[in-house]
């Protein structure tokens, strides 16, 4: 029992340190050390063994995916292709009302991430569009988090079949499934999470109007007219809008129709993007180098999380946790969902929690006779919920990039990326139990 309590304390410690601005690269070893000491594990052997095995194992499996995805996203951004896609979608949806702007931002973010562009690229592609719109329509800036996180962190991350997100790739490595596994379950979850979050955006907007919140009152008046977000495309010639759609569509076709491995797919679209937008990428070497460098921090952050989770996995408390999960009455799919959700919450990472769940639990659940496709989709969806607690690295990074704080805007992240996916998972799990 003490082992379980120590894991809980380590989670509180991890969240506290993350909220105080410490990097997860530092936090994960520190919190792992706490777990080792309180569980009587040999410190050096555990660091060199369980911790680094988890850390290195994640890098080994997914570094190339992070690398080429980051390069692809950077090339799409630097060429202006991502901006052209966003401009067209905004024009089609309209911007003549506050609610339409929120919906447009959500759809832009969803299309870009479903097209294989990293959320860390999407934030910088969308900010220069969103800031002036919010100012023009006098929308409080903190509301930006609701459509942004709905677009990048819910249905395109874990739910929609065929998404190229790493959360949809990880189960394929353990279950021998494809990225389109159990499409019905993903579509059910998508419909519900969209309905909930579209309602929430309208509710949050109405509440802000009732409170007489304005753009000016909710931003720093010392910032310049665009809130400190510079538009690097001002005065530049951008690529043809229809050509801009070719790389993300090619990615989805190669991955889902021709079933090309994700690494080869990403390599191909990187080359295609360079060819199509050659004259629009000012310094090709810099774009490629910057993209490659930008892949390092996200994968190291996640690997550090996975290392912490690997230490947790060898404690007596985790053994108790696994037994409790597998002994939950009803379909084992429900306990798989709960276990993965808990691990994502503990690590503060959807991909990290999912990686630990697949490594530690997938063989156990396969032996219970579960359908691998159902396992894939249930586990993937489960990874996107409690992962978005305040200590999540992406949450912290995006709030900083948007010049917002947890106090300003985390409530919208919690509503759209924690509460909504968990509620949407209920009908998905019912369908999983009934049909699989």
C-alpha positions as CSV (number, residue, x, y, z in Angstrom):
1,X,0.0,0.0,0.0
2,X,2.9,2.4,0.8
3,X,4.2,1.9,-2.7
4,X,0.9,3.0,-4.2
5,X,0.9,6.1,-1.9
6,X,4.5,6.9,-2.9
7,X,3.4,6.8,-6.6
8,X,0.6,9.3,-5.8
9,X,3.0,11.6,-3.9
10,X,5.4,11.5,-6.8
11,X,2.6,12.5,-9.2
12,X,1.7,15.5,-6.9
13,X,5.4,16.4,-6.8
14,X,5.7,16.1,-10.6
15,X,2.7,18.4,-11.2
16,X,3.9,20.9,-8.6
17,X,7.4,21.2,-10.1
18,X,5.9,21.5,-13.7
19,X,3.6,24.3,-12.6
20,X,6.6,26.1,-11.1
21,X,8.3,26.1,-14.5
22,X,10.8,23.3,-14.2
23,X,11.5,21.3,-17.3
24,X,10.2,17.7,-17.4
25,X,13.8,16.7,-18.4
26,X,14.8,17.7,-14.9
27,X,11.6,16.7,-13.1
28,X,11.3,13.2,-14.4
29,X,14.7,12.0,-12.9
30,X,14.0,13.8,-9.7
31,X,10.6,12.3,-9.2
32,X,11.9,8.9,-10.3
33,X,14.6,9.3,-7.6
34,X,11.8,9.9,-5.0
35,X,10.1,6.7,-6.2
36,X,13.3,4.7,-6.0
37,X,14.1,5.9,-2.5
38,X,10.6,5.4,-1.1
39,X,10.3,1.9,-2.7
40,X,13.8,0.7,-1.6
41,X,15.1,0.4,-5.2
42,X,18.8,0.5,-5.9
43,X,19.3,4.1,-7.2
44,X,22.1,3.8,-9.7
45,X,21.0,0.4,-11.0
46,X,17.4,1.6,-11.5
47,X,18.5,4.8,-13.3
48,X,20.8,2.8,-15.6
49,X,18.3,0.0,-15.9
50,X,14.6,0.7,-15.8
51,X,14.8,4.5,-16.3
52,X,17.2,4.5,-19.2
53,X,15.6,1.4,-20.8
54,X,12.3,3.2,-21.0
55,X,14.0,6.5,-22.1
56,X,16.1,4.9,-24.8
57,X,13.4,2.5,-25.9
58,X,11.0,5.3,-26.7
59,X,13.7,7.2,-28.6
60,X,14.6,4.1,-30.6
61,X,11.0,3.4,-31.6
62,X,9.8,6.9,-32.4
63,X,12.7,9.3,-33.1
64,X,12.5,9.1,-36.9
65,X,8.7,9.8,-36.7
66,X,9.3,12.9,-34.6
67,X,12.2,13.9,-36.8
68,X,10.5,13.8,-40.2
69,X,7.2,15.0,-38.8
70,X,9.0,18.1,-37.4
71,X,10.8,18.7,-40.7
72,X,7.6,18.4,-42.6
73,X,5.8,20.8,-40.4
74,X,8.6,23.3,-40.5
75,X,8.7,23.2,-44.3
76,X,4.9,23.7,-44.5
77,X,5.2,26.6,-42.2
78,X,8.2,28.4,-43.7
79,X,6.9,28.0,-47.2
80,X,3.6,29.7,-46.3
81,X,1.6,26.6,-47.3
82,X,0.2,26.1,-43.8
83,X,-0.8,29.8,-43.8
84,X,-2.6,29.4,-47.2
85,X,-4.6,26.4,-46.0
86,X,-5.6,28.4,-42.9
87,X,-6.6,31.4,-44.9
88,X,-8.8,29.4,-47.2
89,X,-10.5,27.5,-44.4
90,X,-11.1,30.8,-42.6
91,X,-12.6,32.3,-45.7
92,X,-14.9,29.3,-46.3
93,X,-16.2,29.2,-42.7
94,X,-16.5,33.0,-42.3
95,X,-15.4,35.5,-39.7
96,X,-18.5,37.7,-39.3
97,X,-19.3,36.5,-35.8
98,X,-17.4,35.7,-32.7
99,X,-18.6,32.1,-32.6
100,X,-17.7,31.5,-36.3
101,X,-14.1,32.7,-35.6
102,X,-13.8,30.1,-32.7
103,X,-15.2,27.3,-35.0
104,X,-12.8,28.4,-37.8
105,X,-9.8,28.3,-35.6
106,X,-10.8,24.8,-34.4
107,X,-11.2,23.5,-38.0
108,X,-8.0,25.1,-39.2
109,X,-6.1,23.4,-36.3
110,X,-7.8,20.1,-36.9
111,X,-7.1,20.0,-40.6
112,X,-3.4,20.9,-40.1
113,X,-2.8,18.3,-37.4
114,X,-4.8,15.6,-39.3
115,X,-2.6,16.5,-42.2
116,X,0.4,15.5,-40.2
117,X,1.7,18.9,-39.1
118,X,3.0,19.0,-35.5
119,X,0.9,20.9,-32.9
120,X,4.1,22.9,-32.1
121,X,4.1,24.1,-35.7
122,X,0.4,24.7,-35.8
123,X,0.5,27.1,-32.8
124,X,2.9,29.4,-34.6
125,X,1.1,29.1,-37.9
126,X,-2.3,30.0,-36.3
127,X,-1.3,32.7,-33.8
128,X,-0.7,35.5,-36.4
129,X,-4.1,34.8,-37.9
130,X,-6.0,34.5,-34.6
131,X,-4.6,37.5,-32.7
132,X,-5.9,40.2,-35.2
133,X,-9.2,38.4,-35.5
134,X,-9.8,38.3,-31.8
135,X,-8.8,41.9,-31.5
136,X,-11.1,42.9,-34.4
137,X,-14.1,41.2,-33.0
138,X,-13.2,42.0,-29.4
139,X,-13.0,38.4,-28.3
140,X,-11.2,37.8,-25.0
141,X,-7.9,36.2,-25.9
142,X,-8.1,33.5,-23.3
143,X,-10.9,31.9,-25.3
144,X,-8.4,31.0,-28.0
145,X,-7.4,27.9,-26.0
146,X,-10.9,26.3,-26.4
147,X,-10.9,26.0,-30.2
148,X,-7.1,25.5,-30.4
149,X,-7.0,22.5,-28.1
150,X,-10.2,21.0,-29.5
151,X,-8.5,21.1,-32.9
152,X,-5.1,19.7,-32.0
153,X,-5.7,17.6,-28.9
154,X,-8.9,15.6,-29.2
155,X,-10.3,13.9,-32.3
156,X,-7.4,14.4,-34.6
157,X,-4.9,13.2,-32.0
158,X,-6.5,9.9,-30.8
159,X,-9.9,9.3,-32.3
160,X,-10.2,9.7,-36.0
161,X,-9.1,6.6,-37.9
162,X,-6.1,7.2,-40.1
163,X,-4.7,10.1,-38.2
164,X,-0.8,10.2,-38.5
165,X,-0.4,11.3,-34.8
166,X,2.1,9.3,-32.8
167,X,-0.7,8.3,-30.4
168,X,-2.3,6.4,-33.3
169,X,1.1,5.0,-34.4
170,X,2.2,3.6,-31.0
171,X,-0.4,0.7,-30.8
172,X,0.5,-0.5,-34.2
173,X,4.0,-1.4,-32.9
174,X,2.6,-3.7,-30.2
175,X,-0.7,-5.0,-31.7
176,X,0.1,-5.4,-35.4
177,X,-2.8,-3.2,-36.3
178,X,-3.1,-0.3,-38.8
179,X,-3.8,3.4,-38.2
180,X,-7.4,2.8,-39.3
181,X,-8.1,0.2,-36.6
182,X,-11.7,0.1,-35.3
183,X,-13.0,3.1,-37.3
184,X,-16.5,3.0,-35.8
185,X,-15.2,3.5,-32.3
186,X,-13.1,6.5,-33.4
187,X,-16.0,8.1,-35.3
188,X,-18.4,7.7,-32.3
189,X,-15.9,9.4,-30.0
190,X,-15.3,12.1,-32.5
191,X,-19.0,12.9,-32.9
192,X,-19.5,13.2,-29.2
193,X,-16.3,15.2,-28.4
194,X,-17.1,17.7,-31.2
195,X,-20.7,18.1,-30.0
196,X,-19.5,18.7,-26.4
197,X,-16.8,21.1,-27.4
198,X,-18.8,23.1,-29.9
199,X,-21.4,23.6,-27.1
200,X,-18.6,24.5,-24.7
201,X,-17.2,27.2,-27.0
202,X,-20.6,28.8,-27.3
203,X,-21.1,28.6,-23.5
204,X,-17.7,30.0,-22.7
205,X,-18.2,32.8,-25.3
206,X,-21.6,33.7,-23.8
207,X,-20.3,33.7,-20.3
208,X,-17.4,36.0,-21.2
209,X,-19.9,38.4,-22.8
210,X,-22.1,38.4,-19.7
211,X,-19.0,39.3,-17.7
212,X,-18.2,42.1,-20.1
213,X,-14.8,40.7,-20.9
214,X,-13.0,42.4,-23.8
215,X,-9.9,41.7,-25.9
216,X,-8.2,44.8,-24.5
217,X,-9.0,44.1,-20.9
218,X,-7.7,40.5,-21.2
219,X,-4.3,41.3,-22.9
220,X,-1.3,43.2,-21.9
221,X,-1.6,46.8,-23.0
222,X,2.1,47.2,-23.1
223,X,2.3,44.7,-26.1
224,X,2.2,46.1,-29.6
225,X,-0.9,46.0,-31.8
226,X,-0.7,42.3,-32.6
227,X,-0.1,41.3,-29.0
228,X,3.6,40.6,-29.7
229,X,2.8,37.9,-32.3
230,X,4.6,38.9,-35.5
231,X,3.3,38.0,-39.0
232,X,6.3,36.8,-40.9
233,X,4.4,36.4,-44.1
234,X,3.4,40.1,-44.4
235,X,4.5,41.3,-47.8
236,X,5.6,37.8,-49.0
237,X,4.4,35.9,-52.0
238,X,2.7,32.7,-50.8
239,X,2.3,29.4,-52.7
240,X,-0.8,28.6,-54.7
241,X,-3.5,27.6,-52.2
242,X,-4.5,24.4,-53.9
243,X,-0.9,23.3,-54.3
244,X,-0.6,23.9,-50.5
245,X,-3.1,21.1,-49.9
246,X,-1.1,18.5,-51.8
247,X,1.5,17.4,-49.1
248,X,-0.9,16.8,-46.3
249,X,-3.3,15.0,-48.6
250,X,-0.5,12.9,-50.0
251,X,0.5,12.0,-46.5
252,X,-3.0,10.7,-45.7
253,X,-3.3,8.8,-49.0
254,X,0.1,7.1,-48.6
255,X,-0.5,6.2,-45.0
256,X,-4.2,5.1,-45.2
257,X,-4.8,3.9,-48.7
258,X,-1.4,2.5,-49.8
259,X,-0.5,1.5,-46.2
260,X,3.0,2.8,-46.5
261,X,4.9,2.8,-43.2
262,X,4.7,6.1,-41.4
263,X,8.5,6.8,-41.5
264,X,8.6,6.3,-45.3
265,X,5.4,8.4,-45.7
266,X,6.9,11.3,-43.7
267,X,10.2,11.0,-45.7
268,X,8.2,11.2,-48.9
269,X,6.2,14.2,-48.0
270,X,9.3,16.0,-46.8
271,X,10.8,15.6,-50.2
272,X,7.5,16.5,-51.9
273,X,7.2,19.7,-49.9
274,X,10.7,20.8,-50.7
275,X,10.0,20.2,-54.4
276,X,6.6,21.9,-54.5
277,X,7.6,25.0,-52.5
278,X,11.3,25.3,-53.5
279,X,11.0,29.0,-54.4
280,X,8.9,29.8,-51.3
281,X,11.4,28.5,-48.8
282,X,13.9,31.2,-48.3
283,X,16.8,29.2,-46.9
284,X,16.2,25.5,-47.3
285,X,19.0,24.4,-45.1
286,X,17.8,26.5,-42.2
287,X,14.2,25.2,-42.5
288,X,15.4,21.6,-42.5
289,X,17.9,22.2,-39.7
290,X,15.3,24.1,-37.6
291,X,12.8,21.3,-38.2
292,X,15.2,18.6,-37.1
293,X,16.3,20.5,-34.0
294,X,12.7,21.2,-33.0
295,X,12.1,17.4,-33.0
296,X,14.6,16.9,-30.2
297,X,12.9,18.6,-27.2
298,X,9.4,17.0,-27.7
299,X,10.9,13.5,-27.9
300,X,13.3,14.0,-25.1
301,X,10.5,15.4,-22.9
302,X,8.3,12.4,-23.7
303,X,11.2,9.9,-23.2
304,X,12.0,11.4,-19.8
305,X,8.3,10.9,-19.0
306,X,8.5,7.3,-20.2
307,X,11.6,6.7,-18.1
308,X,9.7,7.9,-15.0
309,X,6.8,5.6,-16.0
310,X,9.2,2.7,-16.4
311,X,10.5,3.2,-12.9
312,X,6.9,3.2,-11.7
313,X,6.2,0.0,-13.6
314,X,8.8,-2.0,-11.5
315,X,7.4,-1.0,-8.1
316,X,5.1,-3.2,-6.0
317,X,2.5,-0.5,-6.2
318,X,2.3,-0.8,-10.0
319,X,1.8,-4.5,-9.6
320,X,-1.1,-3.9,-7.3
321,X,-2.4,-1.3,-9.8
322,X,-2.2,-3.7,-12.7
323,X,-4.0,-6.4,-10.7
324,X,-6.8,-4.0,-9.7
325,X,-7.2,-2.9,-13.4
326,X,-7.4,-6.4,-14.8
327,X,-9.8,-7.5,-12.0
328,X,-12.3,-4.8,-12.8
329,X,-15.7,-6.4,-13.5
330,X,-17.0,-6.4,-17.0
331,X,-15.2,-6.2,-20.3
332,X,-11.3,-6.0,-20.1
333,X,-11.6,-3.1,-22.6
334,X,-12.9,-1.0,-19.8
335,X,-10.0,-1.8,-17.5
336,X,-7.5,-1.2,-20.5
337,X,-9.1,2.2,-20.9
338,X,-8.8,3.1,-17.2
339,X,-5.2,1.8,-16.9
340,X,-4.1,3.8,-20.0
341,X,-5.9,6.9,-18.8
342,X,-4.3,6.7,-15.4
343,X,-0.8,6.2,-16.9
344,X,-1.3,9.2,-19.2
345,X,-2.3,11.3,-16.2
346,X,0.6,10.1,-14.1
347,X,3.2,10.9,-16.8
348,X,1.4,14.1,-18.1
349,X,1.9,12.7,-21.6
350,X,-0.5,10.9,-23.9
351,X,2.2,9.3,-26.0
352,X,4.3,8.5,-22.9
353,X,1.4,7.0,-21.0
354,X,0.2,5.1,-24.0
355,X,3.8,3.8,-24.6
356,X,4.0,2.5,-21.0
357,X,0.6,0.9,-21.2
358,X,1.4,-0.9,-24.4
359,X,4.8,-2.0,-23.1
360,X,3.5,-3.2,-19.8
361,X,0.0,-4.4,-20.4
362,X,-0.6,-5.1,-24.1
363,X,0.5,-8.8,-24.0
364,X,-1.6,-9.3,-20.8
365,X,-4.8,-8.1,-22.6
366,X,-4.1,-9.9,-25.8
367,X,-3.9,-13.1,-23.8
368,X,-7.4,-12.4,-22.5
369,X,-8.6,-12.7,-26.1
370,X,-9.4,-9.1,-26.9
371,X,-9.7,-7.9,-30.4
372,X,-6.4,-6.0,-31.3
373,X,-8.2,-3.4,-33.3
374,X,-10.5,-2.6,-30.5
375,X,-7.6,-2.5,-28.1
376,X,-5.8,-0.1,-30.4
377,X,-8.6,2.4,-30.6
378,X,-9.6,2.2,-26.9
379,X,-6.1,2.6,-25.7
380,X,-5.4,5.5,-28.1
381,X,-8.5,7.4,-27.1
382,X,-7.8,6.6,-23.4
383,X,-4.4,8.3,-23.8
384,X,-6.0,11.7,-24.6
385,X,-7.8,12.9,-21.4
386,X,-5.9,13.0,-18.2
387,X,-2.7,13.6,-20.1
388,X,-3.8,17.3,-20.4
389,X,-3.5,18.0,-16.7
390,X,-1.6,21.2,-15.8
391,X,1.8,19.5,-15.9
392,X,1.5,18.4,-19.6
393,X,4.5,19.7,-21.5
394,X,2.5,20.8,-24.6
395,X,0.0,22.7,-22.4
396,X,2.8,24.6,-20.7
397,X,4.5,25.3,-24.1
398,X,1.4,26.5,-25.8
399,X,0.3,28.7,-23.0
400,X,3.7,30.4,-23.0
401,X,3.6,30.8,-26.8
402,X,0.2,32.3,-26.6
403,X,1.3,34.7,-23.8
404,X,-1.3,33.2,-21.4
405,X,-1.1,31.6,-18.0
406,X,-2.7,28.7,-16.4
407,X,-4.8,31.1,-14.3
408,X,-5.9,32.9,-17.5
409,X,-6.9,30.0,-19.7
410,X,-6.2,26.5,-18.3
411,X,-10.0,26.1,-17.6
412,X,-10.6,25.9,-21.3
413,X,-7.9,23.3,-21.8
414,X,-9.4,21.2,-19.0
415,X,-12.9,21.5,-20.4
416,X,-12.0,20.7,-24.0
417,X,-9.1,18.3,-23.6
418,X,-9.9,16.5,-20.3
419,X,-13.6,16.5,-19.6
420,X,-14.9,16.3,-23.1
421,X,-12.8,13.3,-24.2
422,X,-13.6,11.4,-21.0
423,X,-17.3,12.0,-21.6
424,X,-17.0,11.1,-25.3
425,X,-15.3,7.8,-24.2
426,X,-18.4,6.5,-22.5
427,X,-20.5,5.9,-25.7
428,X,-17.3,4.7,-27.4
429,X,-16.7,2.1,-24.7
430,X,-20.3,0.9,-24.9
431,X,-19.9,0.4,-28.6
432,X,-16.6,-1.4,-28.1
433,X,-18.1,-3.8,-25.6
434,X,-21.2,-4.5,-27.8
435,X,-19.4,-4.9,-31.1
436,X,-16.0,-6.3,-30.2
